[in-house]
Amino acid sequence: MKIEEALAESKKVLTQKRYEHVERVTDTAIYLAQKFNGDEYKVGLAAALHDYAKDMKPELLKNWIIQDVGLPKDLLHYHLELWHGPVGAKMAHHFFRIDDEEVLEAIRYHTTGKQHMGLTEKLVFVADYIEPGRDFPAVKEARKIAEEDLDLACHYALENSIQFLISKQQPIYPDTFIAYNDFTKKLSN
């Protein structure tokens, strides 16, 4: 599947506003891939499909989680904002026959992060956080950091996400804490 085809598939199921976000994430991810020697195709494909399931009905996403043995059932105990990544990865495999684990893992973990993130995962994760349409207090600093150090950018994004969720008294998915701890250890060495 070409990146343009993946974008077209996302456009079919997303609102215009969400699709424009996906386009910006794709452009940002490819830019970062060039900067940090990532695979532009894999990163672009994952970015083009990262929010494929985002605008789908919660009941549909819930059914995928319940019925798919490969999806962790504990997702159902957390905010439904987390569901679209893992379900979207399953849909990318099911509907578009994408079987590249780097691409699928980048889609799956683009919201939560995870321990031992690979380059493709990090590039999509950071691109989603810093794309030009984002406007929140930490984003300018995140963009500066992303120009210099991808691991530090991941750490910064995770730290700010955790702080934001705590400020809203929201539960935090364990993968996010584990990813934060992983980058903290990596950066302290």
C-alpha positions as CSV (number, residue, x, y, z in Angstrom):
1,M,0.0,0.0,0.0
2,K,1.3,3.4,-0.9
3,I,1.3,6.3,1.6
4,E,-1.1,8.2,-0.6
5,E,-3.5,5.2,-0.7
6,A,-3.3,5.0,3.1
7,L,-4.2,8.7,3.4
8,A,-7.1,8.2,1.0
9,E,-8.4,5.3,3.2
10,S,-8.1,7.4,6.3
11,K,-9.9,10.3,4.6
12,K,-12.9,8.0,3.9
13,V,-13.5,7.3,7.7
14,L,-12.3,10.5,9.4
15,T,-13.8,14.0,9.8
16,Q,-12.1,16.7,7.7
17,K,-10.5,18.2,10.8
18,R,-9.1,14.8,11.9
19,Y,-7.9,14.0,8.3
20,E,-6.0,17.3,8.2
21,H,-4.3,16.3,11.4
22,V,-3.3,12.9,9.9
23,E,-1.8,14.7,6.9
24,R,0.2,17.0,9.1
25,V,1.4,14.0,11.2
26,T,2.4,12.2,8.1
27,D,4.4,15.1,6.8
28,T,6.0,15.7,10.2
29,A,6.8,12.0,10.6
30,I,8.5,11.8,7.2
31,Y,10.5,15.0,8.0
32,L,11.6,13.4,11.3
33,A,12.4,10.1,9.5
34,Q,14.7,12.0,7.1
35,K,16.4,13.8,10.0
36,F,16.9,10.6,12.2
37,N,17.5,8.1,9.4
38,G,14.2,6.3,9.7
39,D,12.4,4.4,7.0
40,E,10.3,7.1,5.3
41,Y,7.9,4.6,3.8
42,K,7.2,2.7,7.0
43,V,6.9,5.9,9.0
44,G,4.7,7.6,6.4
45,L,2.4,4.6,6.2
46,A,2.0,4.3,9.9
47,A,1.4,8.0,10.3
48,A,-1.2,7.9,7.5
49,L,-3.1,5.2,9.3
50,H,-2.4,6.1,12.9
51,D,-5.9,7.6,13.5
52,Y,-7.8,5.4,11.1
53,A,-10.1,4.1,13.9
54,K,-10.3,7.5,15.8
55,D,-13.7,8.7,14.6
56,M,-15.3,5.2,14.7
57,K,-18.1,4.6,17.2
58,P,-16.9,3.5,20.7
59,E,-19.2,0.4,20.5
60,L,-17.4,-0.8,17.4
61,L,-13.9,-0.3,18.9
62,K,-15.1,-2.0,22.1
63,N,-16.3,-5.0,20.1
64,W,-12.9,-5.3,18.4
65,I,-11.2,-5.3,21.8
66,I,-13.6,-7.9,23.2
67,Q,-13.5,-10.2,20.1
68,D,-9.8,-10.0,19.2
69,V,-7.6,-12.3,21.3
70,G,-4.5,-10.2,20.5
71,L,-5.9,-7.0,22.1
72,P,-5.5,-6.5,25.8
73,K,-8.9,-6.5,27.6
74,D,-7.6,-4.1,30.2
75,L,-8.0,-1.3,27.6
76,L,-11.7,-1.4,28.4
77,H,-10.9,-0.1,31.9
78,Y,-9.2,3.1,30.5
79,H,-10.4,6.0,28.6
80,L,-11.8,5.2,25.1
81,E,-9.3,7.7,23.7
82,L,-6.7,4.8,24.0
83,W,-8.7,2.3,22.0
84,H,-8.2,3.6,18.5
85,G,-4.5,2.9,18.4
86,P,-4.6,-0.9,19.1
87,V,-7.8,-1.4,17.2
88,G,-6.5,0.7,14.3
89,A,-3.4,-1.5,14.0
90,K,-5.7,-4.6,13.9
91,M,-7.8,-2.9,11.2
92,A,-4.7,-1.9,9.2
93,H,-3.7,-5.6,9.2
94,H,-7.3,-6.9,8.6
95,F,-8.5,-4.5,5.9
96,F,-5.3,-3.4,4.2
97,R,-3.2,-6.6,4.7
98,I,-0.4,-4.6,6.3
99,D,1.8,-7.2,8.1
100,D,4.9,-5.1,8.8
101,E,5.2,-5.2,12.6
102,E,7.1,-1.9,12.7
103,V,4.2,-0.2,11.0
104,L,1.6,-1.9,13.1
105,E,3.4,-1.3,16.4
106,A,3.8,2.4,15.5
107,I,0.0,2.6,14.9
108,R,-0.8,0.6,18.0
109,Y,1.4,2.6,20.5
110,H,1.2,6.1,19.0
111,T,-0.9,7.3,22.0
112,T,0.5,5.4,24.9
113,G,4.1,4.7,24.0
114,K,5.7,1.5,25.3
115,Q,8.9,0.0,26.6
116,H,11.7,-0.4,24.1
117,M,10.1,1.7,21.4
118,G,11.7,1.2,18.0
119,L,12.6,4.1,15.7
120,T,9.4,3.9,13.6
121,E,7.3,4.0,16.8
122,K,9.3,6.9,18.2
123,L,9.0,8.9,15.0
124,V,5.2,8.5,14.7
125,F,4.7,9.1,18.5
126,V,6.7,12.4,18.4
127,A,5.2,13.5,15.1
128,D,1.7,13.0,16.5
129,Y,2.7,15.1,19.5
130,I,4.4,18.0,17.7
131,E,2.6,18.3,14.3
132,P,2.0,22.0,13.3
133,G,-1.7,22.1,14.2
134,R,-1.0,21.3,17.8
135,D,-1.3,24.2,20.2
136,F,-0.7,23.6,23.9
137,P,1.8,25.0,26.4
138,A,4.5,22.3,26.0
139,V,4.4,21.9,22.3
140,K,6.9,24.6,21.4
141,E,9.5,23.1,23.7
142,A,8.7,19.6,22.4
143,R,9.3,20.8,18.8
144,K,12.7,22.3,19.7
145,I,13.7,19.1,21.5
146,A,12.6,17.0,18.5
147,E,15.0,18.9,16.3
148,E,17.9,17.6,18.4
149,D,17.1,14.4,20.2
150,L,14.3,11.9,19.4
151,D,14.6,10.0,22.7
152,L,14.5,13.2,24.7
153,A,11.4,14.3,22.7
154,C,9.7,11.0,23.5
155,H,10.5,11.4,27.2
156,Y,9.3,15.0,27.2
157,A,6.0,14.1,25.5
158,L,5.4,11.2,27.9
159,E,6.3,13.3,31.0
160,N,3.9,16.1,29.9
161,S,1.1,13.6,29.0
162,I,1.4,12.0,32.4
163,Q,1.3,15.4,34.1
164,F,-1.7,16.5,32.1
165,L,-3.6,13.3,32.9
166,I,-2.8,13.6,36.6
167,S,-4.0,17.2,36.6
168,K,-7.3,16.0,35.1
169,Q,-7.4,13.1,37.6
170,Q,-7.5,10.6,34.7
171,P,-6.2,7.1,35.0
172,I,-2.9,6.5,33.1
173,Y,-2.4,3.4,31.0
174,P,0.5,1.3,32.3
175,D,2.4,1.3,29.0
176,T,2.8,5.1,29.3
177,F,4.4,4.8,32.8
178,I,6.6,2.0,31.5
179,A,7.6,4.0,28.4
180,Y,8.4,7.0,30.6
181,N,10.6,4.9,33.0
182,D,12.3,3.3,30.0
183,F,13.3,6.6,28.5
184,T,14.3,8.0,31.9
185,K,16.7,5.1,32.4
186,K,18.0,5.3,28.9
187,L,18.7,9.1,29.2
188,S,20.3,8.9,32.6
189,N,23.0,6.5,31.3
